[in-house]
């Protein structure tokens, strides 16, 4: 069980990094926002990097739980891909801070490095598996899997960003149409 103070620190970090950007957030601001002393932060997190990586990991884990809720790995490949993409779009729209933070933090070198040595989030495992299954069933174009994954996830992220900027509106029907078009881009 996580402590209330630790949770306050994580939430304060999330909000401040979202509002100001990582470089502009000092540990003293986090302590003030979380209503804890500096020593309390360092009891839980030896450094700012540790705190930010923990925030990133927790957001990814929570995202995985939400997106995979109701996911059925026994369904046909196309249904699984569409389910994962649609769920990811819905989660991202419902949790804009987390969406923007994961995309921002994933670009930071120390997070990229540490993420490689950590346990792979369940969502990534499920997504990789469905892509492997699609390739084994000869459902995909002759392209490397990582390129297809970037196409799918990049398009999904772009849709969510456009929705959040009010350039487009993603309702259930439009989301289904858009994720289906993403699948069409990589299928044979």
C-alpha positions in Angstrom: 0.0 0.0 0.0 1.3 3.4 -0.9 1.5 6.1 1.7 -0.6 9.2 1.5 2.4 11.5 1.6 4.1 9.6 -1.3 0.9 9.9 -3.3 0.7 13.6 -2.6 4.3 14.0 -3.8 3.6 12.1 -7.0 0.4 14.1 -7.7 2.2 17.4 -7.0 5.0 16.4 -9.4 2.5 15.5 -12.0 0.6 18.8 -11.8 3.8 20.9 -11.6 5.5 19.2 -14.5 2.3 19.5 -16.6 1.9 23.2 -15.7 5.6 24.3 -16.0 7.6 21.6 -17.7 10.1 19.4 -16.1 13.1 21.7 -16.3 11.3 24.6 -14.5 10.1 22.5 -11.5 12.2 22.6 -8.4 12.0 20.0 -5.6 11.1 22.8 -3.2 8.0 23.6 -5.3 7.0 19.9 -5.2 7.4 19.9 -1.4 5.3 23.1 -1.1 2.6 21.8 -3.5 2.5 18.4 -1.7 2.5 20.0 1.7 5.5 18.0 2.9 9.0 18.8 3.9 12.0 18.4 1.6 13.2 15.5 3.8 10.0 13.7 3.3 10.5 13.8 -0.5 14.0 12.5 -0.2 12.8 9.7 2.1 10.7 8.4 -0.8 12.8 9.5 -3.8 16.6 9.8 -3.6 16.6 12.3 -6.5 14.4 14.3 -8.8 15.2 11.8 -11.6 13.9 8.9 -9.3 10.7 10.9 -8.6 10.1 11.7 -12.2 10.7 8.2 -13.4 8.4 6.9 -10.7 5.7 9.3 -11.9 6.3 8.1 -15.5 6.1 4.4 -14.5 2.9 4.9 -12.4 1.2 6.8 -15.2 2.1 4.0 -17.7 0.9 1.3 -15.3 -2.4 3.0 -14.7 -2.8 3.6 -18.4 -2.2 -0.1 -19.0 -4.9 -1.1 -16.4 -7.5 1.2 -17.9 -6.8 0.4 -21.6 -6.6 -3.4 -21.0 -9.8 -3.5 -19.0 -12.1 -5.8 -20.9 -9.4 -6.8 -23.4 -9.7 -10.3 -24.7 -6.6 -11.8 -26.1 -8.6 -14.7 -27.6 -10.4 -12.4 -30.1 -9.4 -12.1 -33.7 -6.3 -9.9 -34.4 -8.2 -7.1 -36.0 -10.7 -6.9 -33.1 -7.8 -6.8 -30.6 -5.9 -4.0 -32.5 -9.1 -1.9 -32.8 -9.9 -2.5 -29.1 -6.4 -1.4 -28.0 -6.3 1.6 -30.2 -9.9 2.7 -29.3 -9.3 2.2 -25.6 -6.0 4.1 -25.8 -7.8 7.0 -27.5 -10.6 7.1 -24.9 -8.1 6.8 -21.9 -6.0 9.6 -23.4 -9.0 11.9 -23.9 -10.2 11.2 -20.3 -6.8 11.7 -18.8 -5.2 14.6 -20.7 -2.5 15.4 -18.1 -1.3 11.8 -18.2 -1.4 11.7 -22.0 0.7 14.8 -22.4 3.1 13.9 -19.6 3.8 10.3 -20.9 4.5 11.7 -24.3 6.7 14.5 -22.9 8.6 12.3 -20.4 9.1 9.5 -22.8 11.4 11.8 -24.8 13.8 12.4 -21.9 17.0 10.4 -22.2 17.3 9.2 -18.6 13.7 8.0 -18.7 14.3 6.2 -22.0 17.4 4.5 -20.5 15.7 3.5 -17.2 12.5 2.3 -19.0 14.6 -0.2 -20.9 15.7 -1.9 -17.7 12.3 -1.9 -16.1 9.5 -4.4 -16.5 7.6 -3.8 -19.8 4.1 -2.4 -19.1 1.2 -4.9 -19.7 -0.2 -2.7 -22.5 3.1 -2.8 -24.4 3.2 -6.6 -24.0 -0.4 -6.9 -25.3 0.2 -4.6 -28.2 3.5 -6.3 -29.2 1.8 -9.7 -29.0 -1.2 -8.7 -31.2 1.3 -7.3 -33.7 3.3 -10.5 -33.7 0.1 -12.5 -34.1 -1.0 -10.4 -37.0 2.4 -10.9 -38.7 2.3 -14.7 -38.1 -1.2 -14.7 -39.7 0.2 -12.8 -42.7 -2.3 -10.0 -42.1 0.3 -7.1 -42.3 2.1 -5.4 -45.0 5.8 -6.3 -45.5 7.2 -3.7 -43.1 9.1 -4.1 -39.8 6.8 -4.4 -36.8 8.4 -1.4 -35.1 7.6 0.8 -38.1 4.0 -0.4 -38.1 3.8 0.2 -34.3 5.1 3.8 -34.8 2.5 4.4 -37.6 -0.4 3.1 -35.4 0.6 4.8 -32.2 1.8 8.0 -33.9 -1.6 8.3 -35.7 -3.4 7.6 -32.5 -1.5 10.3 -30.6 -2.0 12.8 -33.4 -5.8 12.1 -33.3 -5.9 12.7 -29.5 -3.8 15.9 -29.7 -6.0 17.3 -32.5 -9.1 16.5 -30.4 -7.6 18.2 -27.3 -6.7 21.3 -29.4 -10.3 21.3 -30.7 -9.2 20.8 -34.3 -11.4 17.7 -34.5 -14.0 16.0 -32.4 -13.6 12.4 -31.5 -16.8 10.7 -30.5 -17.3 7.0 -30.4 -18.1 6.7 -34.1 -15.3 8.9 -35.3 -12.9 7.1 -33.0 -14.0 3.7 -34.5 -13.6 5.1 -38.0 -10.2 6.6 -37.3 -8.8 3.5 -35.6 -10.1 1.3 -38.4 -8.3 3.6 -40.9 -5.1 3.1 -38.8 -5.5 -0.7 -39.1 -6.2 -0.3 -42.9 -2.8 1.5 -43.2 -0.9 -1.5 -42.1 -3.0 -4.5 -43.2 -2.4 -6.4 -46.4 
